C-alpha cells in the first residue's frame, strides 16, 4: 500500500488495472450479490408489510360482520393460516361454535391454537392461555374433569382463572386437598375482588366437604 501511494500517477493506474484484471470477477460478483441482497431485503420487507395490511383489514372485516362465519374470516384461515389474526379468528369462532352447540368443532379450533405454540420457548403466551381457559371450560361443562387436569399438567405458568378451573376439576374428582392448593394459588394471583370472593366461597365449601 505504501508503494502504491509513493508511485507515480501512471504507475498507480497500472497497479489498479492489474488489480482489476486479477480480481474483476470477484469485484463484479460482490456488487451483484450486494444488489441481490438489497433487492431481496426490500422485497421481503414490502411483502411482509403488504401481508400485515391485508390480514389486519380482513380481521377488521371479520369483527364487524354479524355472520356466524364471515367470508373474511374464512379467507384469513385459508390464505394466512399461520398468522396471529387467524388464531384470533379461531378463538372467536370456537366461542361461536360452542354457543351454537357444535362443541366438537369448538374443541378442535382451540386445540389447533394450543398445538401451534406447543414448541414455543415462551414461558407464557396470553393467546394460548385464552385457548386453554376456554377448552377447560368446555371440558367442565361436559363433566370431563380429568381432561382439564391433563390439559394443564405440563404448564409451568397458570393464570388465576386456570388455577381456579384446575381447582374445580380437582374438587369434582374428590381431590379436595389439591383443589384447596389450586384455589389458594388462584386467590393469590387474582386481581379481581369479585373473583377473590368467589374463590373464597369455593374454599369454604371445600372445608365443609372435608368435615362431612
Protein Blocks (a to p, Z undefined) as FASTA:
>chain_A
ZZmmmpcfklmmmmmmmmmmmmmmmmmmmmmmmmmmmmmmmmmmmmmmmmmmmmmmmmmm
mmmpcbfbdfklmmmmmmmmmbmklmmmmmmmmmmmmmnopamlmmmmmmmmmmmmmmpc
bfbdfklmmmmmmmmmmmmmnopaklmmmmmmmpcbdcfklmmmmmmmmmmnopamlmmm
mmmmmmmmpmbfklmmmmmmmmmmmmmmmmZZ
